[in-house]
Structures are given as C-alpha cells and as structure tokens.
C-alpha cells in the first residue's frame, strides 16, 4: 500500500503531486520536465479527448496532422509569435549519432550530420500550418478551413509541474481560416463557448469566460479569449484559450484569396487549444485529502464492486450477484469493474479506489445480501447507504448523474463565494492575501498599471469577462479613471 | 479540376503519388521528408486507428503516453537497438533560440542554451519505456504489463515517399512485459494475428504471416514476426511487425522482478507496431487508374449522393428524396453525404468521388425518380445499375458489405496467383523480373547467401511463413542443403 497523501492544509503543492502520482495519473520521467502519462491518467485523457473531439466535429471541424518540426525560417516569419516562443524551444540541429571513438559503447552527435537549417520542435503550429494553408487557399470558395490537430508540443519550461506545466504536453490546436474578420471573430467566440461547455458539463468545473488584457495575449494574436477556473487554494487556472489572429499569420506567410468581388485580400485566422493541463485543473479543483474525486462523465472507471465474504459458499453467492449487477450496469453503458482479486483485502481496496477517485463503490457483503441489500459509497460526499438490490443498476446510473451535478454545484458555489469586489489598493491586497479567488476591481487599462500590480501582488488580470458591465470608476492602483472592473487573481 | 492521374502502366510510382496527392490524403510539407496528412487522409487514419484501438483493448491492453525525447544515455543502453537507429535519428542539442545580432529579424541557436545531454527524438520507444518499467515492476504480481502508445516517431530517412517512408510518421507501439518467455512469445504471436485480422478484415488486404530471417530482424529483437502484403506491381510491403525481445531490454535497463519462487529474474519483453505506412499499402493494393478505391469499413465517406435536375421544381423533388435516403442510410450507421453543391456539375462530382475512392455513388436523377429509380455506381467494379427506391438503404448497406468482400477476394486472388515456386537461381531471377510477387524457394539459412541474393536480385527474404512446411531441398543460390522454402520478393 502506498504512503499516505499529504493533506491540503499541510502542503497544498505536495498534496497535488501526491494525488497525481499515487492516484496513478502520471509520473516523472528520465527526461527533464517531461512526464509519463500512466494508463489510468491516459484513460481519463481519452475520455476528455473523445468528448471534445465530438464537439469539434459537431461544429463542423475536421482533424488533420502537420509536421512536428518547424524550420527556423518559418518559425521566425511571424515576428511576435517567434519572439514569444524562441526562449523556450527545443531545437534539432543534427540528424545522426555515431560511435564515439574515445568512449567505448557510447554515441556522439555526428558533426558531419549537421542540418542546413535548424528545426524547432513545435511549441504551437501556426507557422507550419499557415505556410501550408498558402497552398490550400486561392479563392473564397476554399474558405472557411476548419481544421483541428491532436498533437504533442514542446515548450522548454524551466520550472515544471506534472500536467500543469511540462516541457512536452498533449493538446489539440484548432487552426481556422476565414474570408472575413467577422466570421473569424465569430469562430473564436464559438470555440470559447465549446470549451466552456466541455469544462463545465464534463469536468464539472465552472469557468469565467473573458478576454485577456493586451499583455496576457497569445504571441501573435489580436485578441485572446479565455476560460478561467478556480482551484481550491483560491488560485486561478487558465483552462483554455481561443485566439483571434487577425491577418497576422496570413501576412507573415503571404496567404491571400480572391474574394467574391474578385479582389485579393489576406485571409483571417483563429487558433484555439486546450491541453493535458486540464487534468491538473480537474485534480486541484475537486479532490480531497483522501485522493482524487473524478466527475462520472469522464472517470475511466465509474463504479467498482468490492466483495466481502468468508469461505467458498459465501463467495459463490457474492460472485453470482456481482455478475448480475455488472451485466445490468454495463447494459446501461456504465464503466464498471468487479474487483475480486483475493490478494488484497477489502479495506485496502476501499482506500485504493478512494485514492483513484472512482465515483461509486458498491460493497457486496454476504450478510447484507441475505437481506437483498448492498452498500453504496459515494466518492464525492463519502456518504454510504444500504440499497435494495431491486432496481440497483438504475439507482446507480441516476446516482452518477447526481454526483456529476453535485460536483459542479459545489465548485460553482466555491467560485461564487470567491469573486469579490475590491475598491482600493489595500482591499485588493488584503483579499489576495487572505481570501484568494477572483478580485473584481477597477483598472485604468494600461499595461504599466497591470505590471505594477503584478510586481507588487503576484496577481494578474485573468480576464475581462464577456459582456462585462460598463461602470465608471477609478483604478484601485493608479486612481485614474476606469470604464469597467476586471478580474484579478494569483494563478497557476 | 485537378489534372489527370498518371496510369499504372505509364509510371507506377507517379500513379501512387498522384493518388495520394490528388485523392487529398496527404501532401508534401516544408520540412524535408515530413508530410501533411490532409483531413480526408486523416479521417481514414482515424477509422483505422479506432478499429485497431478497439482490438487492442479487447485483448486486454491499455494506452499510455511516454516522452517524445530519449536522453542519449538511455538511447545507447541497448547496444543493437542503438546501433540500428543511430544513423537516422533527429537530435535536439539546444533549448533556446535568440535574436541573431548580425541578421535583422532572424533567430539563431543560442550557444549558451546547449543541453548537457543530447535528446534523441524517439525513433521507437523501447529505451524510454523500459527505463520507466524499471520503476513499475518489482514482483510477478506487477506482470504482465500490456501497454500501447499512439504516437509520432522520427526516423531520418534519406529517400522518402508519402506514407511509405517519411521522416516523421504516426504509429502505435505496444510494449509488454512478462514473467515468462512462453508468455511473451504467446503475446508476440497474438498481436501478429490481431494485425493480420485488422489488415485482412478492415483493409481488405490479404497478408502472409511469418517470421523474419536474422538479418531482417528489428534491432534489439530475438525474433521479429511480420505480416507481408502484396502490391499491384508485384512488390511486397511489410504491413506490421511484432517482436519478441527476450530479456535484451530488461538487461540493458536492469528490470528485474521476483518470481513466484521469490527469485530475481529479468523481465521478458515484446513490442509491436503498425503505422501510417498502412495507408500507403491500402492505396497501392486496391486503387486503379481513375483514383483511390477504399474499403467500405474504413472509408471516411461510404456513400455519396449526387443530384441531377433542371429547374427548381425538379430540384425540390430530388432534394426531398435525397433527405429521405440520407436519413435512412444514417439510421443504418452508413457514412453518407449529399453533395448538392451547385457550383460544380455532376460529371465533375462523379470524377471527384471516383478519385477519392468513395465505395458507392447514388445518382438521383429527376427522370429516374419518376419511375422510382436511382442509379447506383460501385467504385470497385465501376458497375452501374438502376435500383428501385423501395428498400434502397438496406440494399446499399448490403452492397457495402459485398464491396468489402469483393475487394478482399480480388486482392486474395492476386496474391494467390503471385506466390510461385522457384527451384533454381535462374527461375528465381526470371520470376522476379517477369512476374513479381512472392517467390517460394529453398534457402540454406545463412545470412551470406541471403545477402548475395539481395545484391544480385534486389529481392529480400520477406518471411518464413508461420507453420511452414518442412521439406528437404537444396538452396537455389548456393546449392547447399535446405530444410524449408522461404518467401523472397522485392519490397517497398
């Protein structure tokens, strides 16, 4: 049995690492900053990916695949994008290793196999994709292009954390091309809503939809839309972004089209992405000191059945009942497992599945079965109840939906309780230090003030909420006039 | 309308490239040897991937994800594997670009950001995975590990061809760990059968299952099992491999377990993979001079409906009928599209969907509809027939199955007609030059003879078929004694 999980109160950061590693989602690897996503963690990602993929396809998108490598000359073509990612990119310079003549059994880079042009391992794919779109787009009839890619990307982060910030991560990146500005903006906002829908309805995690301030924009974007979630320690986490790229990439890669009036114009672009970082958000938002708590809709395993018996006769009765429940639940589409491994005791199993966040546990005790009862334990509330075996599968199926809703409601309540208005510098600091969450405060709209607040408080502007109320006021930091409140928070 | 497709007779190799590019499966990219998989090609890959993934899960495997990079010290640990891949690997040496002071707007590798240890972009993942398994495996209770990974890999090939041989490609790689040699061999063979099942029943492509000769083995394997398919030009194509790795990787990475007798032993390994190369095989095996011919079970689009009408009144009748047929086919799970784009004429559409290999075309002519008939065109045989609209969906659904079977049967017949025995050097050469296909011939079992045959004829031993007939004879090349015939062929 693995060691205990550090409590949140004791060390929030260590609690998170314990959950990820002891919950068997992921592990460190031999490669600096890269993680191994373990089978349990990957099954979770598969469920998330499949749900998102369906949402993308339902909104008219198709998948494609572009090269892992970006030649340096393409990488540097869109200046701001290049500037934003140059500091953290892995660069391939050679295409061969050879035997090291001075070191038996070792290899060395072959100096004769130096690439003429260095290749950047993609940190994001705008450059390689827009260079390709140039050949795909001639006329307005070729538009829109609504393409998504599921891929690995690499950003050489110096301080990494499992899922939240890793040198390599998995993500999807949508890259769309449009004939008009309006259509591109509509697409940008549409995908933001798709992300919000997914995170709220599948991950049970409420988000705030908004627009980033200029200094928090994606490198190369005209506008960055985002969804922001709140973790249990009061810190915010950016859960997804959708960028309106204007004509920046079309200009950098010379992608023009002839419009309906037969005039040449640059193509309008969007890009949008979510990544395995979402798993980090999921873990931090819902879990407790006993382990993970996974929302039923994406949990790899929704129900586990654990038997308790003594002797062969009881075992036979319990096994038969388990088979029946298993079949009934499977017929309802429930992901369920019967853990009849007799190398481990029931108590060990209880702790193990709690740690792994399985939403519902059914304990099949020979005693209870005599009265046609089984014990049901909910992971989210840790409540237990005895339930009659008649109609059990339907009951459990309904309970999974209840748990999904309850997890969302709980997180929503936490979020609502952690959006607070601050009307002075002192209030802003006090709230950040003692309460956390989103602080709604007036800001004068300048990057200078934003920077000053960040330097002094470590808080950033998470977003300007969509459909934000316009309300005249004074900036809490500079005292200058402000047209609206924005949301500040310390963030992951 | 895109240019015509080169005929097979004219230039087989160009015909293949035309199909891939004009059929919109893939395209060249700005990165040497890397391709862009276009949406239509990727939809095909998704169907293949999903079918395989289900087969892997049905045989007890789970997915996981391991790092893209392999530190050089791990890469070189298993000597033969390292030797096999060192000559063609992309190497990351730096983790940052910086502004080039001598070249405005350009970036350069930052010499101060040199990695302490070079990272190899994975050409295959045995090294990184077995280095991880070391921490997962202590006891026989931790075994077997049945893990698969869907990933991109990079092998710096000098002569590349779309799908068949690209610097980066997509694949799956299974990596399993076992307590006994027998169990590992059983797994190796089981996955070979899974591959054969998939290629035959989904891709409609018959294969020969066998074992590679020593010199054709995977670098680091004890035995390599393979499935070999035959292309229309008589050349063979290795469609999948499954390796019994013995204890080679366990020894290289010191992965030991305590067995049931509480003794320490090295773990037994297998690995197995298929890649986007399969798409190349699919294209070359089935297509004709008009374009692709895709097997219905994996075709992105199974049925296309094309309307022919004049004027609004006819259009209304045709549209209504199309909607009805569309709904009926969809309810049967058929992937179908109604192409009512009026920017292109029916003749153009016919050619376009032929080129793209859509198995069935339904032409809805206003005239035919007056008699409750529609025209059905099969892509595989190019036969057309008038069919009554009553029960049309069921008919088409059945036709898709017929086409799938017919494609397999045709390929099987071709394969059977192209397995020929040769009993002398002259016969072997004559058959290779004038007929192609698999040549079944006696071989003395030595790598020297194998090499001599390859040098003289460009043919390699494709495999020693499973359950090969043991039959004493003399080697066609050396005249030395031979215990069995093996299959020679020129290959992709």
Interface residues (C-beta under 8 A of the other chain):
Chain A: X27 X29 X30 X31 X34 X35 X36 X37 X38 X39 X41 X42 X43 X45 X46 X62 X63 X64 X65 X66 X67 X68 X69 X70 X71 X72 X74 X75 X76 X79 X82 X86 X87 X88 X89 X90 X91 X92 X93 X94 X95 X96 X97 X98 X99 X105 X106 X107 X109 X118 X119 X120 X121 X128 X131 X132 X135 X141 X147 X151 X152 X154 X156 X168 X170 X343
Chain B: X27 X29 X30 X31 X34 X35 X36 X37 X38 X39 X42 X43 X45 X46 X62 X63 X64 X65 X66 X67 X68 X69 X70 X71 X72 X74 X75 X76 X79 X82 X86 X87 X88 X89 X90 X91 X92 X93 X94 X95 X96 X97 X98 X99 X105 X106 X107 X109 X118 X119 X120 X121 X128 X131 X132 X135 X141 X147 X151 X152 X154 X156 X168 X170 X343
